[in-house]
Amino acid sequence: MLKNNYETVIHNAPDPEIFFSDNNGQKISSEKIKLIATSWSDNPGKGFDIYHYLDENLDFGRYEMTFIGRADRQFKNIKMINPVPSRKVAEYLRNHDIFIFASKLEACSNSLLEALRCDLPAVVRNTSSNPEILGKGGEVFTNEGDIKAKID
């Protein structure tokens, strides 16, 4: 479809009173790099293939990972936190270093926007609107074969 002067993209907007940065782009002081992902749905399309791959293959001597929300099954190494209100999600985001977003099909994901608003670089799956939303805010991965390199 050709672009015309009568169209524009308007992204969802996280509440700036809840989702904001307070670390000035600095890594959270910790021995390990702190990864985080969120999903309110346990639908397989939300990227659980990638999250379970990371649970089995991530170097947990170098990284720690937190997942907030509902998952399709338990993780062995990733810390699981049940769904929490938005203000608490924002606190968790601000206390991590990298947001992992593995959803297969999204139309302007609120969780990705919230993480970016909290100044987290993100590693996102190269599908639907994810690369457009991410812009220069992180890295894009294609599958299990390249996500660890993108996180590095």
N, C-alpha and C positions, 0 to 999 in steps of 0.2 A: 504494500500500500504506500502510495506517495505521501510524503509529509506536506502539510499545508499550514497556512498562517492561522488557522482556526483551531489548532489543537495544541495541547500542552500536557505535560506529565505533572500531576500533583501527587506527591508521595503522602502516605499516612504520616502523622506527626505524633511522636511520643510527647507526653506531658513534660515540659521542661522543668517543672517544679519537682518532678520525681526522678526523671532520667537526665542526669547531668554528670560532668566529669569533675572530680575533685583531686585528681592526681597529676594534673599538668602534663599528661603524656608520659609519665615516669613509670617504670616497671615497679610493681608492688614488691617490697623487700621480702624475699623468701629465697631459700636455697633452690627450690624447684620453680619452674615456670608453671603458672596456674591457668589451666584451660577450663572453659565453662561452656555448656550448651543448655538450651531450654526447649521444652515442648509441652504444651498443655494436652496434646493428643498423643495417644499411643499407636496411631495409625502407622503402618510400616512405611508409608510414603514420607514420613517425617525424618527419614535418614537413619533409622536404626541399624541398617546394614553397616553404615560407616561407624556409628557409635560402638557397636559390638566389635567391629574390626579393631578400633582403637583400644577397646577394653582388653583385647587379646594381644595386641602388637605394639602398643605405645611403650616407650621406655619410661616406666614409672619411677626409675631412679633419678630421672631428669625432669619429669613432668608429674603434676597431679591434675586430675580432672574431676570436675563437679558437673552433675546433670541435675537440673531442676525441672520437675514436672512429672509426667506420667510416661513410663516406658513399657515396651511390649514384653519385657522380661527383666530380671535382675541383672546387674553388672557384677563382675568379680572384683575389678580394680577401681572402677569409677565410683566416686562418692555420689550416692543418690539422695536427693532432697525432694520430698513431696511438694506439690504445688503450694506456693505462698503468694500473698498479695503483692501488687506491683511495687510498692515501696521497698519491700524486702528483696524482691528480684533485683531492683536497682542497687541496693546495698551489696548484694552478692556480685553483681556485674562490676561494680567499682573496686572490688577486692580481688579481681582476677586480671590476668594479663592478655589473654587471647580468647575470642569468642569463636566457637566452632558451629557452623551452620550447614547441616547436611541434607536438609529437606530437598526432595526431588522436584516438587512442583509447588511454587508459591507465587502469589500475586502481591508483591510489596509486603513482605513479612514484617509484622510489628516487632517480633523478637529481634530480628536483625537490626531494625532501625533503633530499637532501644539500646542495644549493645553499642552501636556506633555513636549514639548520642552520649553514652557514658565514656566515650573516647577509647573504646576497646578496638584494637585491630581485629579483623575477622578473617577466618579462612572459610570460604563458602563454596558450595557445589556449583559447578558451571551449568546451571539450568534456569529456566524461566527468567524472572526479574532479578535474580541474585547478583549477577555481575553489574547490572545497571545501578542497583541500589548501593552496592559496595563502592563503586568508583575506585578511588585510590586508597581506600581504607583498609586494604589487606591483600589477601591472595585468593585466587580461584583454583579449585582442584576439580579433577574430572572423575576420579574413582579411587579405590583403595590403593592403587598403584602409585599415586602421587600425593596423597594427603599428608603423609608424614614429612615429605620433603617440603611441602608448602608450610607446614607448621614450623619446621626448622627455620 
